[in-house]
Amino acid sequence: MTSPPTRRAALLAAAGFGLSLNFVARQAFAASEGAAANRKLIVVICRGGMDGLSVAPPVGDPDYQGLRRAIALDDKALKLDGTFALHPSLTSVHALAQAGEARIVPAVATPDRARSHFEAQDVLESGAAVVYGTSSGWLNRAVTGLSAQRKVEALSVGPTAPLILRGPAAVSSWSPGKGVDASARLPTLLQDLYKDDPVLGPALARGLATETMAQAAMTNLPQDTSMTTMTPAANAPGLVRQGAEAARKLGTTVAGFMREPGGPQIAVVSLDGFDTHANQLGQLAPRLTYLDAVLDGLHTGLGADWKNSVVLVATEFGRTARVNGTGGTDHGTASTALLLGGALKPGGIVGDWPTLKSSALFEARDLAPTVDMRGLFKGVLADHMGLDRRVLDTTVFPDSATVRPVTGLV
């Protein structure tokens, strides 16, 4: 149901969106008291299988250049330490890392190993150990657990709540557009359908690479700056074309909701288009520019509340260690997660680095995971949001007592 005009709706109009805010819950956001109520958590899901070896290229790993060849980022990467750097499109993230407010988790994965978008996103968002293990999302169950201690509200950015926020806890949703641009997801769905077909799989990848180059030529936009295929999971085509500025506005608007008295402490943003089977250099750069702008918008928009905030960026799986024949990468296993926020403790990488030695690759093709994604989520929920370990092990992430939280992050 659509709520009557509120202060939040006025905020949207002032931001220039002129769009509606839909409340799933019947009640408006209630004010909370105490220091815990001021803590904020934003989860950004990058759908399609974001390439962690490009997000945080291990330029100091002796096997990196040989595996990545033409898509290696040695010269232009933004250095973090002697081993790792950030993609050159992630300038805002790099500045935060230099300030001790951003860290990378370079080898993280869910328990799923099927390399299917459908299955991997289900496991990422449900928090179960197996695909279709539960019909609700781990963050919704976390809201339920936290609500036993204090009033907690969550916001979904999109026309409908994604699985991660589905469940018994009431969730509000806001959409910066009329709905999902289905055409943006079609290539991902087709690639998933034909990924194991020896004929149709490569043919589809070549066709998509050709289409991308043709679109860039027709629009007179360089391939590494075009934003025409970068979509949040809920936005209108006009918003996409506005590029980085629209992305930054998206971030500041979400932050504005969270800064309102009684506003949500938890939010989820979904971004599409990270399935880079072909022309990865041209395909990935604008997507990471968009992601970087969203994160910069969250940072600036939260203002003084940034010191109480954690932003967690995750994807359903990584990409193959080796570049493929069309200048892209295929579905893999471990990827890179990003942690940002003023609440973070400064530090280096999170988790162990397995290296890119041929003997260390998972199934001789993928970066091997050293961090369980559930452990990363647990650590943030426990140390930042104050959720009880027993609830985490049994309810939020069912039957996961053996998965230890990644501690010391905040």
C-alpha positions, 0 to 999 in steps of 0.5 A: 500500500502507498502511504500518505505524503510524509517527510520522507516523500518530501525528501525524495521530491527534493532529491529530484526523483519525484517517485513514490515510497512504498511501506510494506509495514503499516507503521512508519519508522519508529524512533529508537533510543540508545547507542545501539540504535544509532548503528547502521548497516548497509548491504550492497549486492552486486549481482552477476558474479563480480570479479574479485581479482579485478575489484582488488587485483593481487598485483604482487602475486607472481602468478597474477599477470600470467593468468590475467594477461590482457585484462591484468591491471598492474599499471593503473591499479590503486595500490593498497599494499605490497600485494593488493590494489583496487580497480582504478574505477574505485577511487572513492573506496581507495580514499576511504581505505587510505583513511582506514575506513575500507578493507577488502576480503579477497577470498570469500565465498558462500557454501555453494559451489554450483556456479549457477546465478540462481543457486548462488544468489539463493544461498547468498541471501537465504544464509542457508548452507544449501540451495533453497534451504529456507524461504526467508532471508538471513537479514530479515531473520537478523532484524527479527532477532534484533527486534527482541532487544530494540526496535529495528527497521529495514529498508529495501531499495527496489520495487520488491524486497529481495530474498535477503530481506524476505520473512516475518519482519516488516520491511519498507521498500523504496524504488527509484524507478518504475521497476526492473529493467528486464533487458538488463538481466536477460544476458545473465539469465541466458549465460546461466542457462547455456553455461555448460553448452559447448556450442551455445555458451561460447557463441552467446559470449561472442554475440554479447561482446559484439553487441556491446561494442556496437552499442558503444559505437552507436552512442559515441561513448567509449566502452570504458565509460558507458553506463547504458547497461549498469542498472540498480536492480530497481531503476528506470532507464533514464536513471541509468543514463545519468551515470555516476551522478545518478548513482551518487544521488541514489547513495545520498538518498538512501543515506537520507532515509537512514539519517531521519529520526526513527529511520531504518538502521538497515538497508539493502541495495542491489546492483545488476550487470556484473556477469562479465563473460566477454570484454571484461575491461570495457564491461566492468569499469563502468559498473565499478564506477557506478558502484564507487559512486553509490558508495561515495553517496552513502559516505557523504550522505550519512555525514556524522552518522558514518562513524556508526556505519558499516557498508558490506559489498558482496556478490554471489560468486567470483570469476575464473582465475584465467582470462577466457578467449573473449577477453572475459572470465567465467563463473568461479568460486571465491570473490572479493567483498568490501567493508566500508564505514567509520565504525570499522577498525583500520587494518589490512586484508580480512582473511588469508590469501590462498595465492594464485599458484596452480596447485592452490586454485580450486578445481584447477580454475578458481580462486580458492575461498578462505573465508565463509561468507556467513562468518563475515556476515556473522562478525558484522552482525555480532560486533556491530549490531549486537546480535547474540551468537546463539541466534546467529548460529541457529536462526539467522544462519541455520545449523552454522555453529561450526562457522565462526564469526570473523571478529575484530572488524569493528 
